[in-house]
């Protein structure tokens, strides 16, 4: 009898082997956003998100559907906005513009204002660009947004690009560089229904100066991982941004976000 019971026990164990499926291991990856690995080097500036943003509070994709990058929208009435947030349609910079967070952010704001424009049209025909290491990123884009080994640009370049396009479109709107404002001074723009193009770091990660070039006799250093997005809200100790890397709207702790904004020199642009 004991032998029979032992046999049945062993048989049941053999049958159960492999019955439990293995769960997924590791962190979830961000759809359509390639991930760079490796130590700090000259390529670390690339706009490739971590597999999971440690400071991310919440994400939101309008309509619950996959975002169509070039979808247009008309400017919203501030009275129709969500409390504390502007209802702006995000655009994803991928796959066409792997280093084009700045120009994609501009496309979002132009579309929000009823100016229908494709991010690639802005990048190809209106953005001042130069070979990496030969131009000042405060005057022209360092490289080309279509190239994943390029860098980016600062607020004056986006203001110039925006105004060139607005003039060509015969619009009365104009871009203004409001850099230097404290973060809290940007919130009245949001309350008035005016989104703000703002500079910080990817995923609000702590940054560092990764590479230095000598341009026209002056040394300029690139801050990594520089990132540009659109500020669309502030509520409950968080700021909300439309992020071109992810193509969605997500929130960050206001104190950490402000620190990264300060690290990039309080750069901000509005269109009115």
HELIX and SHEET records of a PDB file:
HELIX    1   1 UNK A    2  UNK A   16  1                                  15    
HELIX    2   2 UNK A   62  UNK A   64  5                                   3    
HELIX    3   3 UNK A   78  UNK A   80  5                                   3    
HELIX    4   4 UNK A  101  UNK A  112  1                                  12    
HELIX    5   5 UNK A  119  UNK A  125  1                                   7    
HELIX    6   6 UNK A  155  UNK A  168  1                                  14    
HELIX    7   7 UNK A  183  UNK A  186  5                                   4    
HELIX    8   8 UNK A  187  UNK A  191  1                                   5    
HELIX    9   9 UNK A  202  UNK A  204  5                                   3    
HELIX   10  10 UNK A  254  UNK A  263  1                                  10    
SHEET    1   A 7 UNK A  56  UNK A  60  0                                        
SHEET    2   A 7 UNK A 248  UNK A 253 -1                                        
SHEET    3   A 7 UNK A 238  UNK A 243 -1                                        
SHEET    4   A 7 UNK A 226  UNK A 235 -1                                        
SHEET    5   A 7 UNK A 196  UNK A 201 -1                                        
SHEET    6   A 7 UNK A 268  UNK A 271 -1                                        
SHEET    7   A 7 UNK A 175  UNK A 177 -1                                        
SHEET    1   B 2 UNK A 129  UNK A 130  0                                        
SHEET    2   B 2 UNK A 141  UNK A 142  1                                        
SHEET    1   C 2 UNK A 208  UNK A 215  0                                        
SHEET    2   C 2 UNK A 218  UNK A 224 -1                                        
END                                                                             
